[in-house]
């Protein structure tokens, strides 16, 4: 059970970080409801799972990839542009007005759900922090005295379970908060969330080129 508990601890550390993922989850949950927020979360979880499987089976190859001199600049620039694009798009797009009957869920089509999934997937995938985080975690596990396939499996199961549960809790809380918000409040949240994504994108690009 020890590696499982270690994984839960790592997942909790990720859960309390205030990054673009947090703003994307809360904005979708407040503005569109619980299902929409969970769809964004589902995109994030699939992205994390792909990263975990990749570092699990190809850690040595990935280490060679990131040693390429142009890796950070290319990946960081692309990630920064995507985050800025999402942020600007969020600020320029008007939110749907709240329904007269608050308990009624807003109608969301399949294409919108797919777009929300893609949004969550891309925001998590193009963030270099995600890549380096999972690679460093896998490297530390491999260097440990207790390393084994079962150990690593239990660790990552603990991490993913914690991420899914905490992200779901954020969406549920966002849905609860939504009941007390007006159209103006949701507009302000959209602007703040969009601005946050733009700032994260700019900071990412500055770090890549200056640090």
C-alpha positions in Angstrom: 0.0 0.0 0.0 3.0 2.3 0.5 3.4 3.2 -3.2 -0.3 3.7 -3.5 -0.2 6.3 -0.6 2.8 7.9 -2.3 0.8 8.3 -5.5 -2.1 9.8 -3.5 0.2 12.3 -1.9 1.7 13.3 -5.3 -1.9 13.6 -6.7 -2.8 16.0 -3.9 0.2 18.2 -4.6 -1.0 18.5 -8.2 -4.6 19.2 -7.0 -3.7 22.3 -5.0 -1.6 23.9 -7.8 -3.3 27.0 -9.2 -2.6 26.6 -13.0 -4.4 26.8 -16.3 -6.1 23.4 -15.6 -7.8 24.8 -12.5 -9.2 27.8 -14.4 -10.4 25.7 -17.3 -12.2 23.3 -15.0 -13.9 26.0 -12.9 -14.9 28.1 -15.8 -16.5 25.2 -17.7 -18.2 24.0 -14.5 -19.6 27.4 -13.5 -20.6 28.5 -17.0 -21.9 25.3 -18.6 -22.6 22.9 -15.7 -21.2 19.8 -14.2 -21.2 17.6 -17.3 -19.3 20.3 -19.3 -16.7 20.6 -16.5 -16.3 16.8 -16.3 -15.8 16.7 -20.1 -12.9 19.2 -19.7 -11.6 17.0 -16.9 -11.9 13.9 -19.0 -9.7 15.5 -21.6 -7.1 16.3 -18.9 -7.2 12.8 -17.5 -6.7 11.1 -20.9 -3.8 13.4 -21.5 -2.2 12.5 -18.1 -2.8 8.8 -18.8 -1.0 9.1 -22.1 1.9 10.8 -20.5 2.0 8.2 -17.7 2.0 5.3 -20.2 4.6 7.0 -22.4 7.1 7.6 -19.6 6.3 4.2 -18.1 7.3 2.4 -21.3 9.7 4.8 -23.0 11.5 6.8 -20.3 15.0 6.4 -21.7 13.9 7.5 -25.2 12.1 10.6 -23.8 15.3 11.6 -21.9 17.1 11.6 -25.2 14.3 13.7 -26.8 14.4 16.4 -24.2 18.2 16.7 -24.5 17.7 18.0 -28.0 18.8 21.7 -27.9 15.6 22.9 -29.6 13.1 20.9 -27.6 12.3 23.5 -24.9 12.1 26.4 -27.3 9.8 24.5 -29.8 7.6 22.9 -27.2 7.4 26.0 -25.0 6.6 28.3 -27.8 3.9 26.0 -29.2 2.4 25.6 -25.7 2.5 29.3 -25.0 0.7 30.1 -28.2 -2.0 27.6 -27.6 -2.7 28.9 -24.1 -2.8 32.5 -25.3 -5.1 31.5 -28.1 -7.5 29.8 -25.7 -7.4 32.7 -23.3 -8.1 35.3 -26.0 -10.8 33.2 -27.4 -12.4 32.8 -24.0 -12.4 36.6 -23.4 -13.8 37.5 -26.8 -16.6 34.9 -26.8 -19.7 35.8 -24.9 -21.0 33.3 -22.3 -24.5 31.9 -22.7 -27.1 33.6 -20.5 -28.2 31.7 -17.5 -31.6 30.0 -17.9 -34.6 31.5 -16.2 -35.1 28.3 -14.3 -31.8 27.8 -12.5 -32.3 24.1 -12.0 -32.6 23.5 -15.7 -29.3 22.4 -17.4 -28.2 24.4 -20.4 -28.5 22.5 -23.7 -25.1 21.4 -24.9 -24.6 19.6 -28.2 -22.2 16.7 -29.0 -19.9 19.1 -30.9 -19.6 21.4 -27.8 -18.8 18.4 -25.6 -16.1 17.3 -28.0 -14.7 20.9 -28.1 -14.6 20.9 -24.3 -12.8 17.6 -24.3 -10.3 18.8 -26.8 -9.8 22.0 -24.7 -8.9 20.0 -21.6 -6.7 17.6 -23.5 -4.7 20.4 -25.2 -4.3 22.6 -22.2 -2.8 19.8 -20.3 -0.8 18.2 -23.2 0.9 21.4 -24.5 2.1 22.4 -21.1 5.8 21.5 -20.8 5.4 21.3 -17.0 3.2 18.2 -17.5 5.8 16.5 -19.6 8.7 17.2 -17.3 6.7 16.5 -14.2 5.7 12.9 -15.3 9.2 12.3 -16.6 10.9 13.4 -13.4 8.4 11.4 -11.3 9.1 8.3 -13.4 12.9 8.9 -13.2 12.8 9.2 -9.4 10.8 6.0 -9.1 13.2 4.1 -11.4 16.1 5.3 -9.3 14.5 4.1 -6.0 15.6 1.0 -4.2 12.1 -0.4 -4.2 11.5 0.0 -7.9 9.5 -2.7 -9.7 6.7 -2.8 -12.2 4.1 -3.4 -9.5 5.5 -0.5 -7.4 5.3 1.9 -10.3 1.8 0.7 -11.3 0.4 1.2 -7.8 2.0 4.6 -7.6 0.5 5.9 -10.8 -2.9 4.3 -9.9 -2.8 6.4 -6.7 -1.9 9.5 -8.6 -4.6 9.1 -11.3 -7.4 8.3 -8.8 -6.5 11.3 -6.7 -6.4 13.6 -9.8 -9.8 12.3 -11.0 -11.4 12.7 -7.6 -10.1 16.2 -6.8 -10.9 17.5 -10.3 -14.4 16.1 -10.0 -14.7 17.9 -6.6 -13.6 21.2 -8.2 -16.3 20.8 -10.9 -19.0 19.9 -8.3 -18.0 23.0 -6.2 -18.2 25.1 -9.4 -21.7 23.8 -10.1 -22.7 24.7 -6.5 -21.3 28.2 -6.8 -23.1 28.7 -10.1 -26.4 28.8 -8.4 -25.5 32.0 -6.7 -24.0 33.7 -9.7 -25.6 36.2 -12.2 -24.8 36.7 -15.9 -22.4 39.5 -14.9 -20.5 37.3 -12.4 -20.1 34.6 -15.1 -18.8 37.2 -17.6 -16.3 38.4 -15.1 -15.2 34.7 -14.4 -14.8 34.2 -18.1 -12.6 37.3 -18.4 -10.5 36.3 -15.4 -10.1 32.7 -16.6 -9.2 33.9 -20.1 -6.7 36.4 -18.8 -5.1 33.8 -16.6 -4.6 31.5 -19.6 -3.0 34.4 -21.5 -0.7 35.1 -18.6 0.3 31.5 -18.2 1.1 31.3 -21.9 3.2 34.5 -21.8 5.1 33.3 -18.7 5.7 30.0 -20.3 7.2 31.6 -23.4 9.3 34.1 -21.3 10.7 31.2 -19.3 11.6 29.3 -22.4 13.5 32.1 -24.1 15.0 33.9 -21.0 15.7 31.1 -18.6 
